[in-house]
Amino acid sequence: MLPHEPRPVLRVSSTARLCIVGQAPGTRVHASGTPFTDPSGDRLRDWMGVTPEEFYDISRIAIIPMGFCFPGLDAKGGDLPPRRECADHWRRDLFELMPQLELTLLVGQYAQAWHLGKARKESLTATVAAWREYLPRHLPLPHPSWRNNAWIKKHPWFETELLPVLKSEVRRCVGSPV
């Protein structure tokens, strides 16, 4: 049983060449019904080098979280992990409906575990550090949450090496700036 009324938040597209796979909607996204309408979304759009208009253009970008609905909060007030039901039941079918996808951004460990399987490294850091191994199909990223500020500061290669490639690959898939 879900802790809140189900409100799936995803954007499936038959034309998008880029897909973002995140964790699950948080409280703000659950309330808005639109993915990444929170500070994490602002940071992710900055990392990608896209405008909100480009980001929310369903013809350009699909967004399929690991858990479609808000999973609730833990005892400390943080989001619980995505529930498995959505991924187990719907994920393969949804991706089969989108054979045109060229690049999938794997935001966080849950997306990386599901999409990379045994190719995933022993940790999120090791997986993101090995990003070149997963291109051109996948690009693993840490979650853009403020909670990862220390991780980003500790790994300067993320901003100097990976982000320029991310922006270039996103632009290739999304097209010219608006």
C-alpha positions as CSV (number, residue, x, y, z in Angstrom):
1,M,0.0,0.0,0.0
2,L,1.3,3.4,-0.9
3,P,1.6,6.1,1.8
4,H,-0.1,8.6,-0.5
5,E,-2.7,8.4,-3.2
6,P,-1.0,7.2,-6.4
7,R,-0.1,10.0,-8.8
8,P,2.2,8.6,-11.5
9,V,4.6,11.2,-12.8
10,L,6.3,10.3,-16.0
11,R,6.5,11.4,-19.6
12,V,6.6,8.8,-22.3
13,S,7.4,9.9,-25.9
14,S,7.4,8.3,-29.3
15,T,9.7,11.0,-30.7
16,A,12.2,11.9,-27.9
17,R,15.8,10.7,-28.5
18,L,16.8,11.4,-24.9
19,C,15.3,9.9,-21.8
20,I,16.0,10.8,-18.2
21,V,15.6,8.0,-15.6
22,G,15.5,9.3,-12.0
23,Q,14.5,7.8,-8.7
24,A,10.9,8.7,-7.9
25,P,8.8,11.8,-7.4
26,G,9.5,13.8,-4.2
27,T,6.9,15.7,-2.3
28,R,7.0,18.8,-4.6
29,V,6.8,16.7,-7.7
30,H,4.0,14.6,-6.2
31,A,2.1,17.9,-5.6
32,S,2.8,19.4,-9.0
33,G,2.4,16.3,-11.1
34,T,5.3,17.4,-13.3
35,P,8.8,15.8,-13.0
36,F,11.7,17.7,-11.6
37,T,9.7,20.8,-10.5
38,D,12.1,21.3,-7.6
39,P,15.7,22.5,-7.0
40,S,17.0,19.1,-8.2
41,G,15.3,19.8,-11.5
42,D,16.9,23.2,-11.7
43,R,20.3,21.7,-11.2
44,L,19.7,18.9,-13.6
45,R,18.6,21.4,-16.3
46,D,21.8,23.4,-15.7
47,W,23.9,20.3,-15.9
48,M,22.2,19.4,-19.2
49,G,22.4,22.9,-20.6
50,V,18.7,23.1,-21.5
51,T,15.9,25.6,-20.9
52,P,12.8,24.6,-19.0
53,E,10.9,24.8,-22.3
54,E,13.3,22.2,-23.9
55,F,13.3,20.1,-20.8
56,Y,9.5,19.8,-20.7
57,D,9.1,19.4,-24.5
58,I,7.8,15.8,-24.5
59,S,8.7,15.5,-28.2
60,R,12.4,15.9,-27.2
61,I,12.8,14.4,-23.7
62,A,11.1,11.5,-22.1
63,I,11.2,11.1,-18.3
64,I,10.7,7.7,-16.7
65,P,11.5,7.5,-13.0
66,M,12.3,4.1,-11.4
67,G,9.2,4.6,-9.2
68,F,6.3,6.4,-10.8
69,C,4.7,7.6,-7.5
70,F,6.0,9.4,-4.4
71,P,7.2,6.6,-2.1
72,G,6.8,8.5,1.1
73,L,9.3,9.8,3.7
74,D,11.7,7.9,6.0
75,A,11.9,8.6,9.8
76,K,14.4,11.5,9.1
77,G,12.2,13.2,6.6
78,G,14.1,12.0,3.5
79,D,12.4,10.4,0.5
80,L,12.1,6.6,0.7
81,P,13.7,4.6,-2.1
82,P,11.5,4.1,-5.2
83,R,9.1,1.2,-4.8
84,R,9.8,-1.8,-7.1
85,E,6.3,-2.4,-8.4
86,C,6.5,0.1,-11.2
87,A,9.9,-1.0,-12.5
88,D,9.0,-4.6,-12.2
89,H,5.6,-4.3,-13.9
90,W,6.0,-1.4,-16.5
91,R,9.6,-0.5,-17.2
92,R,10.4,-3.0,-20.0
93,D,7.1,-2.4,-21.8
94,L,7.6,1.4,-21.7
95,F,11.1,1.2,-23.1
96,E,10.0,-1.2,-25.8
97,L,7.5,1.6,-26.9
98,M,10.5,4.0,-27.3
99,P,12.9,2.3,-29.6
100,Q,14.0,5.7,-31.0
101,L,15.8,6.6,-27.8
102,E,19.5,7.3,-28.3
103,L,20.7,8.3,-24.9
104,T,19.4,7.6,-21.4
105,L,20.6,9.6,-18.5
106,L,20.8,7.4,-15.4
107,V,20.2,9.7,-12.4
108,G,21.2,8.0,-9.2
109,Q,22.0,4.5,-8.1
110,Y,18.6,3.0,-8.6
111,A,18.4,3.9,-12.2
112,Q,22.0,2.8,-12.7
113,A,21.4,-0.6,-11.0
114,W,18.3,-1.4,-13.2
115,H,19.6,-0.2,-16.5
116,L,23.3,-1.2,-16.2
117,G,22.8,-4.5,-14.4
118,K,26.1,-6.4,-14.0
119,A,27.9,-3.6,-15.9
120,R,27.4,-1.3,-12.9
121,K,30.4,-0.8,-10.7
122,E,30.6,-1.4,-7.0
123,S,29.5,2.1,-6.1
124,L,27.7,5.2,-7.5
125,T,31.1,7.0,-7.6
126,A,32.8,4.2,-9.5
127,T,29.9,3.9,-11.9
128,V,29.8,7.6,-12.6
129,A,33.6,7.7,-12.9
130,A,33.4,5.0,-15.6
131,W,30.8,7.0,-17.6
132,R,32.8,6.6,-20.8
133,E,32.2,2.9,-20.8
134,Y,28.5,3.3,-21.0
135,L,28.3,5.8,-23.9
136,P,26.7,6.2,-26.3
137,R,23.6,4.5,-24.9
138,H,23.7,5.5,-21.2
139,L,25.3,8.2,-19.1
140,P,25.3,7.7,-15.3
141,L,24.9,10.8,-13.1
142,P,24.7,11.4,-9.4
143,H,21.4,12.7,-8.2
144,P,21.3,16.5,-8.6
145,S,20.1,17.0,-5.0
146,W,21.8,19.5,-2.7
147,R,22.7,16.5,-0.6
148,N,25.3,15.7,-3.2
149,N,27.1,19.0,-3.0
150,A,30.0,17.4,-1.0
151,W,30.2,14.6,-3.5
152,I,30.5,17.1,-6.4
153,K,33.1,19.1,-4.6
154,K,35.1,15.9,-3.8
155,H,35.1,14.8,-7.5
156,P,36.0,17.8,-9.6
157,W,36.3,15.6,-12.7
158,F,32.5,15.5,-12.7
159,E,32.2,19.1,-13.6
160,T,35.3,19.4,-15.7
161,E,35.2,16.2,-17.7
162,L,31.7,14.7,-17.6
163,L,29.4,17.8,-17.7
164,P,30.8,19.2,-21.0
165,V,30.2,15.8,-22.6
166,L,26.7,15.6,-21.0
167,K,25.8,19.0,-22.5
168,S,27.1,18.1,-25.9
169,E,25.3,14.7,-26.0
170,V,22.1,16.4,-24.8
171,R,22.3,19.0,-27.5
172,R,22.9,16.3,-30.1
173,C,19.7,14.5,-29.0
174,V,17.5,17.5,-28.3
175,G,18.6,19.7,-31.2
176,S,19.4,23.4,-31.5
177,P,18.8,25.7,-28.6
178,V,15.3,27.3,-28.4
